[in-house]
Amino acid sequence: MIDDLYSQKVLKLAANMPRAGRLAAPHGTAEKVAKLCGSRVVVDVALDGERVVDFAQDVKACALGQASAAVLGANVIGATLPELELARDQFKAMLKAGGAPPDGRFSDLSMLALVKDYPARHASTLLAFEAVTEAVRQATTRTSPAGAA
């Protein structure tokens, strides 16, 4: 049954991480760590108004966390904080309460629906979405790139 979690589609996503790395001058940055397994995600964002215009992520996670981050990286450009928060909340509800998968640009997260049966994997699977919402929230309160004097 655990083999179903690691489908070819999940493994392919995990192996092809979009927007891997870090931004030189992000408007917001957030790091999230899953305490149980040690998975770690660092997300950098740049905004134009309320929309994400640049994004990078440094992901050190299991295949499930990497697949989730890959869906985020492939679809985050143009997203707003409310859209990202909705996707995060729908994703969390899908995993923790068997809710419907996120819709719209993040609908590919539906391939991770089976993770709901493995609570120990929820935190690492959600990391990228937890990090991006925090980074965008931080960016909306900044007037200069992170780290600038």
RODOTI-107135 format. One record per residue (C-alpha): residue number from 1; residue in one letter; x, y, z. Coordinates in Angstrom, 1 decimal, m for minus. Example, Ala and Ser with C-alpha at 12.3 -4.5 7.8 and 13.67 -1.06 7.14 Angstrom:
<sites>
SITE     k   r     east    north       up
SITE     1   A     12.3     m4.5      7.8
SITE     2   S     13.7     m1.1      7.1
</sites>
This chain:
<sites>
SITE     k   r     east    north       up
SITE     1   M      0.0      0.0      0.0
SITE     2   I      2.8      2.4      0.7
SITE     3   D      4.1      1.8     m2.8
SITE     4   D      0.9      3.6     m4.0
SITE     5   L      2.2      6.8     m2.3
SITE     6   Y      5.3      6.7     m4.5
SITE     7   S      3.7      6.5     m7.9
SITE     8   Q      5.7      7.2    m11.0
SITE     9   K      4.1     10.7    m11.3
SITE    10   V      5.1     11.6     m7.7
SITE    11   L      8.7     10.3     m8.2
SITE    12   K      9.0     12.2    m11.5
SITE    13   L      7.9     15.4     m9.9
SITE    14   A     10.3     14.9     m7.0
SITE    15   A     13.2     14.4     m9.4
SITE    16   N     12.4     17.5    m11.5
SITE    17   M     12.2     20.3     m9.0
SITE    18   P     11.1     23.6    m10.7
SITE    19   R     12.7     26.8     m9.4
SITE    20   A     15.3     25.1     m7.2
SITE    21   G     17.8     27.4     m5.5
SITE    22   R     17.7     30.8     m3.9
SITE    23   L     16.9     34.3     m5.1
SITE    24   A     19.6     36.9     m4.9
SITE    25   A     17.3     39.7     m3.5
SITE    26   P     14.0     38.2     m2.2
SITE    27   H     11.2     40.4     m0.8
SITE    28   G     10.3     37.6      1.6
SITE    29   T     12.0     34.4      2.8
SITE    30   A     10.7     31.6      5.1
SITE    31   E     12.1     28.3      6.3
SITE    32   K     10.0     25.5      7.6
SITE    33   V     11.2     22.2      9.1
SITE    34   A      9.2     19.0      9.8
SITE    35   K     10.3     18.1     13.4
SITE    36   L      9.4     14.4     13.0
SITE    37   C     11.5     13.7      9.9
SITE    38   G     13.8     16.7      9.6
SITE    39   S     12.6     17.7      6.2
SITE    40   R     13.4     21.3      5.4
SITE    41   V     12.2     23.9      2.9
SITE    42   V     13.5     27.4      2.4
SITE    43   V     11.4     29.6      0.1
SITE    44   D     12.3     33.0     m1.4
SITE    45   V      9.7     35.2     m3.2
SITE    46   A      9.6     38.5     m5.0
SITE    47   L      6.4     40.3     m5.5
SITE    48   D      5.0     42.9     m7.9
SITE    49   G      2.1     44.4     m6.1
SITE    50   E      0.3     41.4     m4.6
SITE    51   R      1.5     38.8     m7.1
SITE    52   V      4.5     36.5     m7.0
SITE    53   V      6.8     37.4     m9.9
SITE    54   D      9.8     35.4     m8.9
SITE    55   F     10.3     32.3     m6.6
SITE    56   A     13.0     29.9     m5.6
SITE    57   Q     13.1     27.0     m3.2
SITE    58   D     15.7     25.0     m1.5
SITE    59   V     14.1     21.6     m0.6
SITE    60   K     15.6     18.9      1.5
SITE    61   A     12.7     16.5      1.9
SITE    62   C     11.3     13.1      1.2
SITE    63   A      9.8     12.4     m2.2
SITE    64   L      6.4     13.5     m1.0
SITE    65   G      7.7     16.8      0.2
SITE    66   Q      9.6     17.2     m3.0
SITE    67   A      6.5     16.4     m5.1
SITE    68   S      4.4     19.0     m3.3
SITE    69   A      7.2     21.6     m3.7
SITE    70   A      7.4     20.7     m7.4
SITE    71   V      3.7     21.4     m7.9
SITE    72   L      4.2     24.7     m6.0
SITE    73   G      7.2     25.7     m8.1
SITE    74   A      5.6     24.9    m11.4
SITE    75   N      2.5     27.0    m10.6
SITE    76   V      3.4     29.8     m8.1
SITE    77   I      4.2     32.6    m10.5
SITE    78   G      1.2     35.0    m10.6
SITE    79   A     m0.3     33.7     m7.4
SITE    80   T     m1.5     36.0     m4.7
SITE    81   L     m1.4     35.4     m0.9
SITE    82   P     m5.2     34.7     m0.7
SITE    83   E     m4.8     32.1     m3.5
SITE    84   L     m1.8     30.5     m1.8
SITE    85   E     m3.5     30.4      1.6
SITE    86   L     m6.6     28.8      0.0
SITE    87   A     m4.4     26.2     m1.7
SITE    88   R     m2.6     25.5      1.6
SITE    89   D     m5.8     25.2      3.5
SITE    90   Q     m7.4     22.9      1.0
SITE    91   F     m4.3     20.8      0.8
SITE    92   K     m4.2     20.5      4.6
SITE    93   A     m7.9     19.6      4.7
SITE    94   M     m7.3     17.0      2.0
SITE    95   L     m4.6     15.4      4.1
SITE    96   K     m6.0     15.7      7.5
SITE    97   A     m9.7     15.4      7.0
SITE    98   G    m10.2     13.7      3.6
SITE    99   G    m11.4     17.0      2.0
SITE   100   A    m11.4     17.7     m1.7
SITE   101   P     m8.0     18.4     m3.3
SITE   102   P     m7.1     22.0     m4.1
SITE   103   D     m8.5     23.3     m7.3
SITE   104   G     m7.2     25.7     m9.9
SITE   105   R     m3.5     26.0    m10.5
SITE   106   F     m2.6     23.7     m7.7
SITE   107   S     m5.0     20.9     m8.6
SITE   108   D     m2.1     18.5     m9.3
SITE   109   L     m1.8     18.2     m5.5
SITE   110   S     m4.6     15.7     m5.8
SITE   111   M     m2.0     13.0     m6.7
SITE   112   L     m0.9     13.2     m3.0
SITE   113   A     m4.4     12.4     m1.6
SITE   114   L     m3.2      9.0     m0.4
SITE   115   V     m0.8     10.7      2.0
SITE   116   K     m3.9     11.2      4.2
SITE   117   D     m3.5      7.7      5.4
SITE   118   Y      0.0      8.4      6.7
SITE   119   P     m0.2     11.1      9.3
SITE   120   A      3.6     11.0      9.9
SITE   121   R      4.1     12.3      6.4
SITE   122   H      1.6     15.2      6.6
SITE   123   A      4.1     17.8      7.9
SITE   124   S      6.8     17.2      5.3
SITE   125   T      4.2     17.1      2.5
SITE   126   L      2.8     20.5      3.6
SITE   127   L      6.1     22.3      4.2
SITE   128   A      6.5     24.1      0.9
SITE   129   F      3.0     25.6      1.1
SITE   130   E      3.5     26.6      4.7
SITE   131   A      6.7     28.3      3.8
SITE   132   V      5.4     30.1      0.7
SITE   133   T      2.5     31.6      2.5
SITE   134   E      4.8     32.9      5.3
SITE   135   A      7.3     34.3      2.8
SITE   136   V      4.6     36.1      0.8
SITE   137   R      3.0     37.5      4.0
SITE   138   Q      6.4     38.7      5.0
SITE   139   A      7.0     40.2      1.6
SITE   140   T      3.8     42.2      1.7
SITE   141   T      5.1     44.0      4.8
SITE   142   R      8.5     44.9      3.4
SITE   143   T      9.5     47.9      1.4
SITE   144   S     13.0     46.6      0.4
SITE   145   P     14.5     43.2     m0.4
SITE   146   A     15.2     40.9      2.5
SITE   147   G     18.6     41.5      4.0
SITE   148   A     18.8     45.1      2.6
SITE   149   A     19.8     47.8      5.0
</sites>
